[in-house]
Amino acid sequence: MDINDLHPPDDYTHRFFIWHEWIQANGPLTPENVFDYFATSMFYDKQSNNQVLRMQTMHTGVPINDEAAELRRFTGVEFAVVHAQPPTFFVIQKRERLSPDEVRPLAAYFIMNNRIYQSPDVYTVLSNRLLTSVSALQNSLDILRKHRPDYTPRSGFVWPITDPSVIEAQNKRESEASVDAEADSAVPQEKRSGIPKRQQNNMLLMHAMNTTAAHLKVSLATSSATQNLENTAAETPVTTTIRSSVTPAPMQLETGLKVATPQEATKGPAAGGKKRKKRTSLAPPPAPS
């Protein structure tokens, strides 16, 4: 198949024609002057029957009253206005006349807002749509191939399915957090002191601090009690027994000696330090029998 059959040289589907000066000189488009405006574009074929008929009337000077009836006498390529919706929309058809009553359409052109476009054919429309669909599928497969999960012998390729509402909620939270961060950064340092800070749950931290303080207090009390007992034992060579608890037990002496208490030590002798003699009572002698 020849490449010219697929893409002919007179294919202007990617272009349009507009002439502002002609519109300003002749006014808005009407069914009577729309073909004259079309004849100034690159879409018009100067070898058509319309141009031949215009050349004949130009030399004779007789105006054409019914151009469609005059074109029935010719065979070949001609143009005809098949739809008119002035002043914004017109449809002009290019066709080949085989007989006075038989024509074959070749192309179609439409005028929209003073712009002339060539209507694409069915082959161009289908090829464009198929190419667009295949391109979209290829891009989708490339994205899926890039994010394809790992293969496992038990389950194969398992795609993670996420709830769109969860993703939307997460994105909303992230956006709110970013907005709050931007608002905090925009507030001056002087004004930030007046803004109340967010309340946080510090109960776990308070419990941990209380527990640490309690253990520290017990350890300090134990160490001080032990040090006091060691000092007392160093001054008094008497062996004592110590309890394992924090509160020391009353000291007991292992020997039979009695240690004077502070109250007993303060008490002095009653008579100025003089020793009192112990009186001894003598039993009377037995009576003689």
Salt bridges, closest charged atoms under 4 A:
ASP36 OD1 - ARG54 NH2 2.92
GLU70 OE1 - ARG73 NH2 2.80
GLU78 OE2 - ARG95 NE 3.15
GLU78 OE2 - ARG97 NH2 3.07
GLU96 OE1 - ARG104 NH2 2.43
ASP101 OD1 - ARG72 NH1 3.37
ASP142 OD1 - ARG145 NH1 2.95
ASP180 OD2 - ARG198 NH2 3.60
GLU264 OE2 - LYS258 NZ 3.73
